[in-house]
Amino acid sequence: MTADWDSLQYDQAWLEEAIADEVNHDCDVQVGGKPTSMTPPAIDPVQLQQQLQQVRLQSMLFGELRGILERSNLGAGTEAAMTLGRQLIRERLSHLSPQQQKAVKVLLTPNHGSPPPEVNQLLCSLLNLGDWQSIAQSATDAIEARLLSQVTLNLPA
Amino acid sequence: MGLLLWLTDWVTGLVSQAIEIICLLLKLHMLRRVQLKRTDGQFVEVELYEMTQRHLGDFNGIWKSMLESLGAEDAFWNWARKKRLSLSNDRYEAYALEYDNLTQGLLWLETQWHGSWWAAGQSIVYVEALASAPWNRRQIDPEPWLEGVGSTLLQIARHRSVMLGYGGRVGLHALPGSESFYERRGMLDLGYDSEREMVYFEYGVLQERDNDS
């Protein structure tokens, strides 16, 4: 029997049963590390909601970035560009101007359309020309590295 | 005749679009899509990747600070080292599940050195580490973003075992409190491992019906 990733089989019934088992056994499946007797601190619901909103915001911005990079057809440079772009977005989100903070608040309003057009505006206000040039350069570097890994150069002694 | 030409153009356009999408996905190292369930009850397609730098970026830039503030032990796991080992050593493999442009789960496997405790001489895939994003953990948020991430990653480990010719044998050490879950999922309790201070569990050979259970 040959197996590849395409032959991985499971269906919605399997998934429902697995989820029910996780719920019934109060188990978030996690493996690794060592057993600990430390009791985790109580979760502050307000802080948790703020963190979840940040996650939602990054999800929207990363989606917009991905769309731009896919339309730019960067080929083997896409992964490097995406990695740097996401890193820059995270950095910029920690230093928002009052205007950007206002835009973020609008984006995180419940029941806002998905994906809202304001995401593109916010992304373009977060990343400046230098950032986009750095992203493009990271893609170029990745493509160059990929190409050079395919050839054997006869360098002068 | 005009209709035929229009139809030919339309089909050609569709095929080239499909090829373009496939090429793009291949460039991003996607292995396949799997289904997970959102908390609103909707089943959604999630992408399975070999772990890349952007997944590490998500762990360090998003997961870690959340896990630290919540006092979770795995905030300090070094996924960068795990990924590095996976690149430099064939026996390690690292995977990530991605949805909504965020890393939803991480998996690290050892595929060559561990043997079955149940069937002597048989190779297994050993789950070194498995973690769901903080927002997918019921113990953090009673309404997780996605449900079934951990179980699906386990199933992926099992499938990898089939791919390697190990028949679906998978081993892991269960963190305290999760033992009954693994038993319920059909894993064999092979006793307390005093070296690791945890109970060791193993999936046996995958039967046809196990695909549905």
Chai-1 contact restraints between the chains, C-beta under 6 A:
chainA,res_idxA,chainB,res_idxB,connection_type,confidence,min_distance_angstrom,max_distance_angstrom,comment,restraint_id
A,A3,B,V162,contact,1.0,0.0,6.0,A-B,restraint_1
A,A3,B,M163,contact,1.0,0.0,6.0,A-B,restraint_2
A,W5,B,L31,contact,1.0,0.0,6.0,A-B,restraint_3
A,W5,B,R32,contact,1.0,0.0,6.0,A-B,restraint_4
A,L8,B,H159,contact,1.0,0.0,6.0,A-B,restraint_5
A,Q9,B,N211,contact,1.0,0.0,6.0,A-B,restraint_6
A,Y10,B,Q155,contact,1.0,0.0,6.0,A-B,restraint_7
A,Q12,B,F43,contact,1.0,0.0,6.0,A-B,restraint_8
A,W14,B,D212,contact,1.0,0.0,6.0,A-B,restraint_9
A,L15,B,G148,contact,1.0,0.0,6.0,A-B,restraint_10
A,A18,B,G148,contact,1.0,0.0,6.0,A-B,restraint_11
A,A18,B,S151,contact,1.0,0.0,6.0,A-B,restraint_12
A,I19,B,E147,contact,1.0,0.0,6.0,A-B,restraint_13
A,I19,B,G148,contact,1.0,0.0,6.0,A-B,restraint_14
A,D21,B,R184,contact,1.0,0.0,6.0,A-B,restraint_15
A,H25,B,S180,contact,1.0,0.0,6.0,A-B,restraint_16
A,H25,B,F181,contact,1.0,0.0,6.0,A-B,restraint_17
A,C27,B,S178,contact,1.0,0.0,6.0,A-B,restraint_18
A,C27,B,F181,contact,1.0,0.0,6.0,A-B,restraint_19
A,D28,B,R137,contact,1.0,0.0,6.0,A-B,restraint_20
A,D28,B,R138,contact,1.0,0.0,6.0,A-B,restraint_21
A,D28,B,Q139,contact,1.0,0.0,6.0,A-B,restraint_22
A,V29,B,G150,contact,1.0,0.0,6.0,A-B,restraint_23
A,V29,B,S151,contact,1.0,0.0,6.0,A-B,restraint_24
A,Q30,B,A131,contact,1.0,0.0,6.0,A-B,restraint_25
A,V31,B,V127,contact,1.0,0.0,6.0,A-B,restraint_26
A,V31,B,L130,contact,1.0,0.0,6.0,A-B,restraint_27
A,V31,B,L172,contact,1.0,0.0,6.0,A-B,restraint_28
A,G32,B,A129,contact,1.0,0.0,6.0,A-B,restraint_29
A,G33,B,E73,contact,1.0,0.0,6.0,A-B,restraint_30
A,G33,B,D74,contact,1.0,0.0,6.0,A-B,restraint_31
A,P35,B,P176,contact,1.0,0.0,6.0,A-B,restraint_32
A,P35,B,E197,contact,1.0,0.0,6.0,A-B,restraint_33
A,T36,B,E73,contact,1.0,0.0,6.0,A-B,restraint_34
A,P40,B,G71,contact,1.0,0.0,6.0,A-B,restraint_35
A,P41,B,G71,contact,1.0,0.0,6.0,A-B,restraint_36
A,Q51,B,M66,contact,1.0,0.0,6.0,A-B,restraint_37
A,L52,B,W135,contact,1.0,0.0,6.0,A-B,restraint_38
A,V55,B,W135,contact,1.0,0.0,6.0,A-B,restraint_39
A,S59,B,D100,contact,1.0,0.0,6.0,A-B,restraint_40
A,S59,B,N101,contact,1.0,0.0,6.0,A-B,restraint_41
A,S59,B,L102,contact,1.0,0.0,6.0,A-B,restraint_42
A,F62,B,N101,contact,1.0,0.0,6.0,A-B,restraint_43
A,G63,B,N101,contact,1.0,0.0,6.0,A-B,restraint_44
A,R66,B,N101,contact,1.0,0.0,6.0,A-B,restraint_45
A,T78,B,K27,contact,1.0,0.0,6.0,A-B,restraint_46
A,M82,B,R54,contact,1.0,0.0,6.0,A-B,restraint_47
A,T83,B,Q53,contact,1.0,0.0,6.0,A-B,restraint_48
A,T83,B,R54,contact,1.0,0.0,6.0,A-B,restraint_49
A,T83,B,G57,contact,1.0,0.0,6.0,A-B,restraint_50
A,R86,B,R54,contact,1.0,0.0,6.0,A-B,restraint_51
A,R86,B,G57,contact,1.0,0.0,6.0,A-B,restraint_52
A,Q87,B,G57,contact,1.0,0.0,6.0,A-B,restraint_53
A,R90,B,G61,contact,1.0,0.0,6.0,A-B,restraint_54
